[in-house]
Amino acid sequence: MAKLQLSLLLLMAMGCVIMAPMNAMITHNVGGSFGWSIPKDPNFYQDWANPRTFGVGDKLVFTYVPMVHNVLEVIEKDFTTCNPQEKPIHIHTSGVTIVELTNSGNYYFFCAYGKHCELGQKLNITVGYKPGSTGGTVASDAATTAAGYATNLVHNKSSCNSIHFFGLVSGIVVFLVLQFHCSSYKMYLINFRSS
């Protein structure tokens, strides 16, 4: 029984260690409650990005109406001209696009429909190795738009936070229950043998 307890304790500790790094990742809902659409202000998306820090492992969520908008990931030259002369790095058309920021450096995105990019539907971010942050505008960032897509993010962090917390709490509960159960079982055996 002691080997089982030790094994469960080690398993619980490994789970906590494995899940701990997920806590730092942030999901950024591009444009906050406005989503990914043609903004009234051509600087809207850069203004949205400025207070934020984007870290490796963070995610960008673009929420938009498909066949009205899209998301192209492009090189800097194409971003500046709003014209994909080179082959785009990625083309997304699904309506909800999740881009994982896997490397440090600059990322460039725009909508290629009509003059959307020229009107300001474009985003340039710099990703670093430090943890990402929401820039203190959690309330506007937690809301999403487009076709009923909704997320409920606590402080705009990914669902990994709740998974990590659940795993940690359930591991502790299992450990405590086993401790109580085993000590109760030992007391039962002692009482049974002495009678």
N, C-alpha and C positions, 0 to 999 in steps of 0.2 A: 504494500500500500504506500510506503514511503517513496518507492521508486516512481509510482504513478503521480504522487504529489509533486515530486521534483521535476518530472517530465512536463507536467502541466504548467508549473511555475516557469520553466525555461521556455516553453512554447509561448506563454503569455508575454514574457520579456522580449522574445524575438519579434512578436507581432507589434509590440509598442515601438521597438527600435526601427522596424521596417516602415511603419506608418508615420513616424515622427516627421520625416522630411516633407511629407505631403502638406503639412500644416502651413508651410510658407508660400505655397502657390496661390495666386489670385486669379480669379476670372474677371476680366474687364469687359463689361457690356458697352461696346463702342457706341458713343453718343448718348449713353444713359437712356432715359425714357424716350428720347427722340428716335433712337435706333439709327439705322443706316439709310438715309434718304437725302434728298436735296435740301441743304440748309438755307435759311434766309440770309445768314451771314457766311460769306465764303471762308472765314477763318474758324468756323464753328468747331470742326473736328480737331484742329491744332490747339484751339483754346481748351477743348475737352481734355486733350492729352497732356497739356503743359503741367498741371499740378501732379500728375501721376508719375510713378516710377514703374518701369516694366522690367521684370526679371526673367532670367532663363527658367522655364518651367511654367510661367504664367500662360494664360489663355486669353485670346481676344474672341468675343462673340459678336458677330455681325448679324443683326436681325433686320430683314428687309422683305419686300414683296417680290417673289420671283417673277421673272420676265418683265419686270419694271426696273429692277436694279440687279446688279451683280457685284462681285468683289474680285478684282484682279490684283494679284501680288506681282509687282513689277520691279525693275531696276530703277535707280535714281533718275536717269536720263528720261525714261518713259514717264515717270511720275511728274517731272518738271514740265514736260510738254503735254501731258494728258493724252499721249498718243503711244500706244504700245508698238514701237518700231521693232523691238526685239520680241522674241517669243515670251509671253508672260510666264512667270515662275509657276503660278497657279491661277486657275480660273474657277470661281465658285458661283453656282447659280441656284442653289437649293432653297434659299429663303432664310435659312439659319446656317451660318458658317462659323465653325469653331476652328481657330488657328492656334496651334500650340507653338509658343515661342521657344524653339529648341536651341537656338544659338544666340550669342551676343552680336550686336551690330545694329545696323539700320534696316528697318522694314518699311516698304512702301506699298500702299493700297489705294485703289480708286475704283469708281464705278465707270464702266466703259459705255453705258447707254447714252446716246445723244451727247449733249453738252454737260452732263451731270458733273464730270470731273472739273471742268472749267468753272462751274457754278459753286464749287467747294466740296463736292462729295469725294474727298480724298483725305488720306491720313498717312503721316510719316511718324514713326516712333523709333526711339533708340532703346535697345534692350541691353541690359548689363547683367553681371553676375551677382549683384546685390538683390535682396528680396524686393519684390514689387510692392507698391502701395497705391491706395486709391486716391491719394491727394486730399483726403478729408471730405469728399463729396459722396459719401456712401448712399444717401437717400436717393439722389438722382441716378446713381449708377446701378442700383439694385432693381429698378423697374426696367422692363423690356417691352418691345412692341412687336407688331407684325404677326398677323394670322394666329393670334391666340397663344403665341409662344410665351411662356412665363417661367421665371425662375424665382426661387425664394432663397436668396443668398444672405447669410448672416454676415454683416459687415463686408459684403461683396467678396468674400472668399469662396473658394470652390467647396463643393460638397465633401471634399476630403476632410475638412475640419470635423464635420459631424460624424463621419465614418471613424476617424481617429478617436474622437471622444467616446463613441459607442463601443469601439473595440477595447479601449482602455477600461471603461466602466464595467463592461460585461466580463472582461478578464479578471478584474478585482472581485466581482461578485462571485464568479465561479470558484476562485481561489478561497474566498471566505466560506462559501457553502461547503466546499470539500474539507476545509479545516474543521468546521463545526460538525459535519457529518462523520468524519473520521474520529474525532474525539468522542462523539456520542457513541459510535460503534465500539470504540475501545472500552468505554465505561460499561456498555452492555455486556461485552465479553467478560470483563472483570467481575461484574455482578453475577453473570450466568455461571462462571466457573466456581465462584465462592458459595453458591447455593446448593 
